[in-house]
Amino acid sequence: MAQTVTTCPRCHSQMAANIQQVFDLYNDPADKDRLLSGQVNVAVCPSCGYRSAVGVPLVYHDPEKELLLTYFPAEAGVAINEQERILGPLINQVVNRLPMEERKGYLLQPQSMLTYETLLEKVLEADGITKEMLKEQEDKVKLLRRLLTASDESIPEIISQEVAQIDQAFFGLFSNLQSSAVQMQDQASLKKLKTIQDILLKETPYGRELKVKADSTQKALTDLQELGEKLNRDSLLDLVIAAGDDTYLQTLAGLARNGMDYEFFSKLTAKITQAEGEEKERLTATREKLLNMTAQIDTAIAEQKSLRKQVFDALMKEENLEEGVAKYARAIDDAFMEVAHAELDEARKKGDFMQSGKVQKLLDTIEAMSKMPPEIEFLEQLVEKNDVAEITAMIDENKDKVNDAFKQLLETFIGQVKAIPEQKELLDKLELIQKIVAL
């Protein structure tokens, strides 16, 4: 990234800022998130801490949606022909990255955005997010702020007044806020959020519905875990037949999809044949629901693999694999690894040693970069120990591993676990390790 120097509007000190002018999703899919996050092209004054947006010419490119947008800050006072001269090289960067067969007509007609806000709205609009939806989200954010600053006694009344706003989108924002508080180890905010959450789940229609679904999901998880090694097609079928609602059924389908094969559905059909009356109708409806659920899961898996194949192809073009893996880290998951291993097998079958060598090098790079840090590995080994004597002995045998990095990691983990009441047993173990380390 380039850097620029600007003047702080509050104290007039000089401040530097990293600048990104080209947001090309073909080159880096994460560019959209960076743009929408509001964290790019921002200068922070070293003297007074004031944050200031830095107005720079931008080019945004999304090849999937055939979107090429430009923005030139009006405050720069630059004539139109001069703006085009400045934006030209930025647009050329985008075009030159694309293979010839992917260069389409929209690249010849970039859309000029008059304001930065219009640019963001256009990007969101391409994702199906309208101005009305943004306004609705803004209202929900205001409600969240109001609840966070209200006294505990007034929270039920506020929720009662604004119950129409409390829906799936609101709970999504609420969940993001909780996750942020956990990461920041903000105990005061977590306590306040817990108070608000308890009232939301009890006093709002959507909250009550959400709690019922959460309880049903948890029951399905518990039932599967309790089966343990006894889980097979017959025991899974028993759970399906006894399913209390669609949420329970959906959870079973999501967690045990591999067990719901042709033989499983044959057994379910046999049960339907033996049943009569209402029970026959209920089981028939259950089979139809399960068939739809498994079909949706299979479609989602296929789509995910298709997306991961695109990431794989992009990574194979990277000259520096470590930089490429870091760039696409969020997309390197189990589905990606399945694609990569399938490509490796295919190359070996064809005797394409050049391709198989490249894929193997990519897999080796991913393995090396994802290897667990030694501090985390050592801490996991300590947590597995059952008593003080075993923990103490292991620490004494590995004093070289109890360094500053390990102590900092331990402190961080303790802070994170403190925010999760359900993890008290783990917290006790971590605090015990911390005490032994301090001896």
C-alpha positions as CSV (number, residue, x, y, z in Angstrom):
1,M,0.0,0.0,0.0
2,A,1.1,3.6,-0.7
3,Q,1.3,6.2,2.0
4,T,0.2,9.8,2.2
5,V,0.7,12.6,4.7
6,T,-2.2,14.9,5.7
7,T,-3.0,17.5,8.3
8,C,-5.1,16.7,11.3
9,P,-8.2,18.9,11.2
10,R,-8.3,19.1,15.0
11,C,-4.8,19.9,16.1
12,H,-3.1,20.5,12.7
13,S,-0.4,18.0,13.3
14,Q,1.0,15.9,10.4
15,M,-0.3,12.4,10.2
16,A,0.4,9.5,7.8
17,A,-2.1,7.1,6.4
18,N,-1.9,3.9,4.3
19,I,-3.8,4.4,1.0
20,Q,-5.5,1.8,-1.1
21,Q,-7.0,3.1,-4.4
22,V,-7.8,-0.1,-6.3
23,F,-10.3,-2.6,-4.8
24,D,-10.2,-5.5,-7.3
25,L,-12.2,-8.6,-6.2
26,Y,-10.5,-10.6,-9.0
27,N,-7.2,-10.0,-7.4
28,D,-8.4,-10.2,-3.8
29,P,-12.0,-11.1,-2.8
30,A,-11.3,-9.6,0.7
31,D,-11.1,-6.1,-0.9
32,K,-14.9,-5.7,-0.6
33,D,-14.8,-6.4,3.2
34,R,-12.0,-3.9,3.6
35,L,-13.8,-1.2,1.7
36,L,-17.1,-1.7,3.5
37,S,-15.4,-2.0,6.9
38,G,-14.5,1.7,6.9
39,Q,-11.0,0.9,8.1
40,V,-9.1,1.8,4.9
41,N,-7.9,5.2,3.9
42,V,-8.1,6.5,7.4
43,A,-5.5,8.6,9.1
44,V,-5.1,8.6,12.9
45,C,-3.4,11.7,14.4
46,P,-0.4,10.7,16.6
47,S,-0.9,13.8,18.7
48,C,-4.6,13.9,19.6
49,G,-5.9,10.5,18.3
50,Y,-8.4,12.1,15.9
51,R,-9.5,9.7,13.1
52,S,-10.0,11.3,9.7
53,A,-11.0,9.8,6.4
54,V,-8.6,10.5,3.6
55,G,-10.3,11.3,0.3
56,V,-8.5,9.6,-2.6
57,P,-9.5,8.5,-6.1
58,L,-10.8,4.9,-6.0
59,V,-11.6,2.1,-8.5
60,Y,-13.8,-0.8,-7.4
61,H,-14.1,-3.9,-9.5
62,D,-16.3,-7.0,-9.0
63,P,-16.0,-9.2,-12.1
64,E,-18.7,-11.6,-10.9
65,K,-21.3,-8.8,-10.9
66,E,-19.7,-7.1,-13.9
67,L,-19.3,-3.9,-11.8
68,L,-16.6,-1.3,-12.4
69,L,-17.0,1.8,-10.3
70,T,-14.9,4.9,-9.9
71,Y,-14.9,7.7,-7.3
72,F,-13.0,11.0,-7.3
73,P,-13.4,13.2,-4.2
74,A,-15.2,16.4,-5.1
75,E,-13.2,18.4,-2.4
76,A,-10.1,17.9,-4.5
77,G,-11.4,20.4,-7.0
78,V,-10.0,18.6,-10.1
79,A,-11.4,19.1,-13.6
80,I,-13.2,16.1,-15.2
81,N,-10.6,15.6,-17.9
82,E,-7.8,15.6,-15.2
83,Q,-9.8,13.1,-13.1
84,E,-10.0,10.7,-16.1
85,R,-6.3,11.0,-16.6
86,I,-5.6,10.1,-12.9
87,L,-8.2,7.3,-12.9
88,G,-7.0,5.8,-16.2
89,P,-3.9,4.0,-14.8
90,L,-6.0,2.6,-11.9
91,I,-8.5,1.2,-14.3
92,N,-5.7,-0.3,-16.4
93,Q,-4.5,-2.2,-13.4
94,V,-7.8,-3.9,-13.2
95,V,-8.1,-4.6,-16.9
96,N,-4.5,-5.9,-17.2
97,R,-5.0,-8.5,-14.5
98,L,-7.9,-10.1,-16.3
99,P,-7.2,-12.8,-18.9
100,M,-8.3,-11.7,-22.4
101,E,-11.2,-14.1,-22.5
102,E,-12.7,-12.5,-19.3
103,R,-12.5,-8.9,-20.5
104,K,-16.1,-7.8,-21.2
105,G,-17.9,-4.7,-22.3
106,Y,-18.6,-3.3,-18.9
107,L,-14.9,-2.6,-18.5
108,L,-15.2,0.1,-21.2
109,Q,-18.0,1.9,-19.3
110,P,-16.9,2.5,-15.7
111,Q,-19.7,4.0,-13.6
112,S,-18.7,7.3,-11.9
113,M,-19.9,7.7,-8.3
114,L,-20.4,11.3,-7.1
115,T,-19.9,10.6,-3.4
116,Y,-18.1,8.0,-1.3
117,E,-21.5,7.1,0.3
118,T,-23.0,6.5,-3.2
119,L,-20.0,4.1,-4.0
120,L,-20.7,2.1,-0.9
121,E,-24.4,2.0,-1.6
122,K,-23.8,0.8,-5.1
123,V,-21.6,-2.0,-3.9
124,L,-24.2,-3.1,-1.3
125,E,-27.0,-2.7,-3.9
126,A,-25.2,-5.3,-6.1
127,D,-25.5,-7.7,-3.2
128,G,-29.2,-7.0,-2.9
129,I,-29.0,-4.6,0.0
130,T,-31.2,-1.5,-0.7
131,K,-31.2,2.0,0.8
132,E,-34.4,1.0,2.7
133,M,-32.6,-2.0,4.2
134,L,-29.7,0.2,5.3
135,K,-32.1,2.6,6.9
136,E,-33.8,-0.3,8.7
137,Q,-30.4,-1.5,9.9
138,E,-29.5,1.9,11.1
139,D,-32.7,2.1,13.2
140,K,-31.8,-1.3,14.8
141,V,-28.3,-0.1,15.6
142,K,-29.8,3.0,17.3
143,L,-32.1,0.7,19.3
144,L,-29.1,-1.4,20.4
145,R,-27.3,1.7,21.6
146,R,-30.4,2.8,23.5
147,L,-30.7,-0.5,25.3
148,L,-27.0,-0.6,26.2
149,T,-27.2,2.9,27.8
150,A,-30.6,2.3,29.5
151,S,-31.0,1.3,33.2
152,D,-31.8,-2.4,33.7
153,E,-35.2,-1.4,35.0
154,S,-36.2,0.4,31.9
155,I,-35.0,-2.2,29.4
156,P,-38.3,-4.2,29.4
157,E,-40.3,-1.1,28.6
158,I,-38.0,-0.1,25.7
159,I,-38.2,-3.6,24.3
160,S,-42.0,-3.5,24.6
161,Q,-42.1,-0.2,22.7
162,E,-39.8,-1.4,19.9
163,V,-40.8,-5.1,19.6
164,A,-41.5,-4.7,15.9
165,Q,-37.8,-4.1,15.2
166,I,-36.6,-7.1,17.1
167,D,-36.3,-9.8,14.4
168,Q,-33.6,-11.9,12.8
169,A,-31.5,-8.9,11.6
170,F,-31.6,-7.4,15.1
171,F,-30.4,-10.6,16.7
172,G,-27.7,-10.8,14.1
173,L,-26.4,-7.4,15.2
174,F,-26.8,-8.3,18.8
175,S,-24.7,-11.5,18.3
176,N,-22.0,-9.5,16.5
177,L,-21.9,-7.1,19.5
178,Q,-21.6,-10.1,21.9
179,S,-18.7,-11.6,19.9
180,S,-16.9,-8.2,19.9
181,A,-17.3,-7.9,23.7
182,V,-15.9,-11.4,24.2
183,Q,-12.9,-10.6,22.0
184,M,-12.3,-7.3,23.9
185,Q,-12.8,-9.1,27.3
186,D,-15.3,-6.4,28.1
187,Q,-16.9,-7.9,31.2
188,A,-19.2,-4.9,31.9
189,S,-20.6,-5.0,28.4
190,L,-21.1,-8.8,28.5
191,K,-23.0,-8.5,31.7
192,K,-25.3,-5.8,30.2
193,L,-25.8,-7.8,27.0
194,K,-26.7,-10.9,29.0
195,T,-29.4,-8.9,30.9
196,I,-30.8,-7.6,27.6
197,Q,-30.6,-11.1,26.0
198,D,-32.6,-12.7,28.8
199,I,-35.4,-10.2,28.4
200,L,-35.4,-10.4,24.6
201,L,-35.7,-14.2,24.7
202,K,-38.5,-14.0,27.2
203,E,-40.5,-11.0,26.2
204,T,-40.4,-10.9,22.3
205,P,-42.1,-13.2,19.8
206,Y,-39.0,-13.7,17.8
207,G,-36.9,-14.2,21.0
208,R,-39.2,-16.9,22.2
209,E,-39.2,-18.6,18.8
210,L,-35.4,-18.4,18.8
211,K,-35.2,-20.0,22.3
212,V,-37.4,-22.9,21.2
213,K,-35.2,-23.5,18.2
214,A,-32.0,-23.3,20.2
215,D,-33.4,-25.8,22.8
216,S,-34.4,-28.1,19.9
217,T,-31.0,-27.8,18.3
218,Q,-29.3,-28.6,21.6
219,K,-31.5,-31.6,22.2
220,A,-30.6,-33.0,18.8
221,L,-26.9,-32.5,19.5
222,T,-27.2,-34.1,22.9
223,D,-29.2,-37.1,21.5
224,L,-26.5,-37.7,18.8
225,Q,-23.7,-37.4,21.3
226,E,-25.4,-39.8,23.8
227,L,-25.6,-42.5,21.0
228,G,-21.8,-42.4,20.6
229,E,-20.6,-45.6,19.1
230,K,-24.2,-46.9,18.9
231,L,-25.0,-44.3,16.2
232,N,-25.9,-46.2,13.0
233,R,-28.7,-46.1,10.4
234,D,-31.2,-47.8,12.8
235,S,-30.6,-45.5,15.8
236,L,-30.5,-42.4,13.5
237,L,-33.9,-43.5,12.1
238,D,-35.3,-43.8,15.6
239,L,-34.3,-40.2,16.3
240,V,-35.8,-39.0,13.0
241,I,-39.1,-40.8,13.7
242,A,-39.2,-39.3,17.2
243,A,-38.3,-35.7,16.0
244,G,-40.4,-33.1,17.8
245,D,-40.1,-30.4,15.2
246,D,-38.4,-29.3,11.9
247,T,-35.4,-27.6,13.8
248,Y,-34.6,-30.9,15.4
249,L,-34.9,-32.7,12.1
250,Q,-32.7,-30.1,10.3
251,T,-30.0,-30.4,13.0
252,L,-30.0,-34.2,12.5
253,A,-29.7,-33.8,8.7
254,G,-26.9,-31.3,9.0
255,L,-24.8,-33.4,11.5
256,A,-25.6,-36.9,10.1
257,R,-26.0,-36.3,6.4
258,N,-23.6,-39.1,5.5
259,G,-25.8,-41.6,7.3
260,M,-28.9,-40.5,5.4
261,D,-28.2,-42.5,2.3
262,Y,-30.2,-44.8,0.0
263,E,-30.3,-47.6,2.6
264,F,-31.5,-45.1,5.3
265,F,-34.3,-43.9,3.2
266,S,-35.3,-47.4,2.3
267,K,-35.6,-48.2,6.0
268,L,-37.7,-45.1,6.5
269,T,-39.9,-46.1,3.5
270,A,-40.4,-49.5,5.1
271,K,-41.6,-47.9,8.3
272,I,-44.1,-45.8,6.3
273,T,-45.4,-48.9,4.6
274,Q,-46.0,-50.6,8.0
275,A,-47.7,-47.5,9.5
276,E,-51.4,-46.6,9.2
277,G,-53.6,-43.5,9.4
278,E,-52.1,-40.3,10.9
279,E,-48.8,-42.0,11.7
280,K,-48.4,-42.9,8.1
281,E,-49.1,-39.3,7.0
282,R,-46.7,-38.0,9.6
283,L,-43.8,-40.3,8.5
284,T,-44.5,-39.5,4.9
285,A,-44.2,-35.8,5.6
286,T,-41.0,-36.4,7.6
287,R,-39.5,-38.3,4.6
288,E,-40.3,-35.4,2.2
289,K,-38.9,-32.9,4.6
290,L,-35.7,-34.9,5.0
291,L,-35.3,-35.4,1.2
292,N,-35.6,-31.6,0.7
293,M,-33.2,-30.9,3.6
294,T,-30.5,-33.3,2.3
295,A,-30.9,-32.0,-1.2
296,Q,-30.4,-28.4,0.0
297,I,-27.3,-29.6,2.0
298,D,-25.9,-31.3,-1.1
299,T,-26.5,-28.2,-3.2
300,A,-24.8,-26.0,-0.7
301,I,-21.8,-28.4,-0.5
302,A,-21.6,-28.4,-4.3
303,E,-21.7,-24.6,-4.5
304,Q,-19.1,-24.3,-1.8
305,K,-16.8,-26.7,-3.6
306,S,-17.3,-24.7,-6.8
307,L,-16.3,-21.5,-5.0
308,R,-13.3,-23.3,-3.4
309,K,-12.3,-24.5,-6.9
310,Q,-12.1,-20.8,-8.0
311,V,-9.9,-20.0,-5.0
312,F,-7.7,-23.1,-5.8
313,D,-7.3,-21.9,-9.4
314,A,-6.4,-18.4,-8.2
315,L,-3.9,-19.7,-5.7
316,M,-2.2,-21.9,-8.4
317,K,-1.5,-18.7,-10.4
318,E,0.2,-17.0,-7.4
319,E,4.0,-16.7,-7.8
320,N,4.5,-16.4,-4.0
321,L,2.5,-19.3,-2.4
322,E,2.9,-18.0,1.2
323,E,1.5,-14.6,0.2
324,G,-1.3,-16.3,-1.7
325,V,-2.3,-18.6,1.2
326,A,-2.3,-15.6,3.5
327,K,-4.5,-13.7,1.1
328,Y,-7.1,-16.5,0.7
329,A,-6.8,-17.8,4.3
330,R,-10.5,-17.4,5.1
331,A,-11.4,-19.7,2.1
332,I,-8.9,-22.5,3.0
333,D,-11.2,-24.9,4.8
334,D,-12.2,-28.6,4.6
335,A,-14.0,-28.0,1.3
336,F,-10.9,-26.3,-0.2
337,M,-8.7,-29.2,1.0
338,E,-11.0,-31.7,-0.6
339,V,-10.8,-29.8,-3.9
340,A,-7.0,-29.6,-3.7
341,H,-6.5,-33.3,-2.9
342,A,-8.9,-34.2,-5.7
343,E,-6.8,-32.1,-8.1
344,L,-3.7,-33.8,-6.9
345,D,-5.1,-37.2,-7.5
346,E,-6.3,-36.2,-11.0
347,A,-2.9,-34.8,-11.9
348,R,-1.2,-38.0,-10.7
349,K,-3.7,-40.2,-12.7
350,K,-2.9,-38.3,-15.8
351,G,0.8,-38.4,-15.2
352,D,1.0,-34.6,-15.1
353,F,4.0,-34.4,-12.8
354,M,4.4,-30.6,-13.2
355,Q,0.8,-30.0,-12.1
356,S,1.0,-32.6,-9.3
357,G,4.2,-31.0,-8.1
358,K,2.6,-27.6,-7.9
359,V,-0.4,-28.8,-6.1
360,Q,1.8,-30.8,-3.6
361,K,3.9,-27.7,-3.0
362,L,0.6,-25.7,-2.3
363,L,-0.5,-28.4,0.2
364,D,2.9,-28.4,1.9
365,T,2.8,-24.6,2.2
366,I,-0.7,-24.7,3.7
367,E,0.4,-27.3,6.2
368,A,3.5,-25.4,7.2
369,M,1.6,-22.1,7.6
370,S,-1.3,-23.7,9.6
371,K,0.9,-25.6,12.0
372,M,-0.1,-24.9,15.5
373,P,2.3,-22.6,17.4
374,P,4.3,-24.5,20.0
375,E,2.9,-22.4,22.9
376,I,-0.7,-23.4,22.0
377,E,0.3,-27.1,21.6
378,F,2.0,-27.1,25.0
379,L,-0.9,-25.4,26.7
380,E,-3.3,-28.0,25.2
381,Q,-1.1,-30.8,26.6
382,L,-1.2,-29.2,30.0
383,V,-5.0,-28.8,30.0
384,E,-5.4,-32.5,29.2
385,K,-3.5,-33.4,32.5
386,N,-5.8,-34.4,35.4
387,D,-4.1,-33.2,38.6
388,V,-1.6,-30.7,40.0
389,A,1.2,-33.2,40.2
390,E,1.0,-34.1,36.5
391,I,0.8,-30.4,35.4
392,T,3.7,-29.5,37.7
393,A,5.8,-32.4,36.4
394,M,5.2,-31.5,32.8
395,I,6.0,-27.8,33.4
396,D,9.3,-28.8,35.2
397,E,10.2,-31.0,32.3
398,N,9.6,-28.3,29.7
399,K,10.8,-25.1,31.4
400,D,12.2,-23.9,28.0
401,K,8.6,-23.7,26.7
402,V,7.4,-21.5,29.6
403,N,8.6,-18.3,28.0
404,D,7.0,-14.8,27.8
405,A,5.0,-15.8,24.7
406,F,3.5,-18.8,26.6
407,K,2.6,-16.6,29.6
408,Q,1.0,-14.0,27.4
409,L,-1.0,-16.6,25.6
410,L,-2.1,-18.1,28.9
411,E,-3.2,-14.7,30.1
412,T,-5.1,-14.0,26.9
413,F,-6.9,-17.4,27.1
414,I,-7.9,-16.8,30.7
415,G,-9.4,-13.4,29.8
416,Q,-11.4,-14.9,26.9
417,V,-12.7,-17.9,28.9
418,K,-13.8,-15.7,31.8
419,A,-16.4,-14.2,29.5
420,I,-18.0,-17.6,28.9
421,P,-19.9,-18.9,32.1
422,E,-20.3,-22.4,30.6
423,Q,-16.4,-22.8,30.5
424,K,-15.9,-22.6,34.3
425,E,-14.1,-26.0,34.4
426,L,-11.6,-24.9,31.7
427,L,-11.1,-21.5,33.5
428,D,-10.3,-23.3,36.7
429,K,-7.7,-25.5,34.9
430,L,-6.1,-22.5,33.1
431,E,-5.9,-20.5,36.4
432,L,-4.3,-23.5,38.1
433,I,-1.7,-23.7,35.3
434,Q,-1.1,-20.0,35.7
435,K,-0.4,-20.4,39.4
436,I,2.0,-23.3,38.9
437,V,3.8,-21.3,36.2
438,A,4.2,-18.4,38.6
439,L,5.8,-20.5,41.3
